Amino acid sequence: MEELTIEDLLTIGQSQVPESQQELHLQLLEKNQNNQLSESDRLLLRSLRVSADYLMLKKAYAYALLKCKGYFILDFEKLLP
């Protein structure tokens, strides 16, 4: 990722889990709370969680690279009221 352009890194940093995956993840979490997960649901939930975690890590790395390249990153704490 170090060779990517600023624009490419911004695209990665602003990427999100697709809405359909988010909805499925929430449905499976709700089923899990109610102890209604089948084994295949449990595996799918684990896969969705790993995928979301990987995306978050990738986004964090993209923003770290942007900062190292001198791109100004707004401090998150300054966004809070």
C-alpha positions as CSV (number, residue, x, y, z in Angstrom):
1,M,0.0,0.0,0.0
2,E,3.0,2.3,0.4
3,E,3.1,2.9,-3.3
4,L,-0.5,4.0,-3.7
5,T,-1.4,7.5,-4.5
6,I,-3.1,9.9,-2.1
7,E,-6.4,9.4,-4.0
8,D,-6.2,5.7,-3.7
9,L,-5.4,5.8,0.0
10,L,-8.3,8.2,0.5
11,T,-10.6,5.8,-1.4
12,I,-9.5,3.0,0.9
13,G,-9.9,5.2,4.0
14,Q,-13.4,6.1,3.1
15,S,-14.5,2.6,2.1
16,Q,-17.3,0.9,4.0
17,V,-18.6,-2.6,4.4
18,P,-21.5,-3.0,1.9
19,E,-24.9,-2.2,3.4
20,S,-26.2,-5.7,2.6
21,Q,-23.3,-7.2,4.6
22,Q,-24.0,-4.8,7.5
23,E,-27.6,-5.9,7.5
24,L,-26.8,-9.6,7.4
25,H,-24.2,-9.1,10.2
26,L,-26.8,-7.3,12.4
27,Q,-29.4,-10.1,11.7
28,L,-26.9,-12.8,12.7
29,L,-25.9,-10.9,15.8
30,E,-29.5,-10.7,16.8
31,K,-30.0,-14.4,16.2
32,N,-26.9,-15.0,18.3
33,Q,-28.3,-13.0,21.2
34,N,-31.3,-15.2,21.1
35,N,-29.2,-18.4,20.8
36,Q,-30.7,-19.2,17.4
37,L,-27.6,-19.5,15.3
38,S,-27.0,-22.7,13.3
39,E,-23.4,-23.8,12.8
40,S,-23.4,-22.3,9.3
41,D,-24.8,-19.0,10.7
42,R,-22.0,-19.1,13.3
43,L,-19.3,-19.6,10.6
44,L,-20.9,-16.8,8.4
45,L,-21.0,-14.4,11.4
46,R,-17.3,-15.1,12.1
47,S,-16.4,-14.5,8.5
48,L,-18.3,-11.2,8.4
49,R,-16.6,-10.1,11.6
50,V,-13.2,-11.0,10.2
51,S,-14.0,-9.2,7.0
52,A,-15.1,-6.0,8.8
53,D,-12.0,-6.2,11.1
54,Y,-9.7,-6.5,8.1
55,L,-11.4,-3.5,6.4
56,M,-11.0,-1.4,9.5
57,L,-7.3,-2.4,9.8
58,K,-6.8,-1.5,6.1
59,K,-8.5,1.8,6.5
60,A,-6.3,2.7,9.6
61,Y,-3.2,1.8,7.7
62,A,-4.3,3.9,4.7
63,Y,-4.8,6.9,7.0
64,A,-1.4,6.3,8.7
65,L,0.2,6.3,5.3
66,L,-1.6,9.5,4.3
67,K,-0.3,11.1,7.5
68,C,3.2,10.0,6.8
69,K,2.9,11.4,3.3
70,G,2.0,14.8,4.8
71,Y,-1.7,14.7,4.1
72,F,-3.6,16.5,6.8
73,I,-5.9,14.3,8.7
74,L,-8.6,16.0,10.9
75,D,-8.2,14.9,14.5
76,F,-11.3,12.8,15.4
77,E,-11.5,14.2,18.9
78,K,-11.9,17.7,17.5
79,L,-15.1,16.5,15.7
80,L,-16.8,15.7,19.0
81,P,-18.9,18.3,20.7
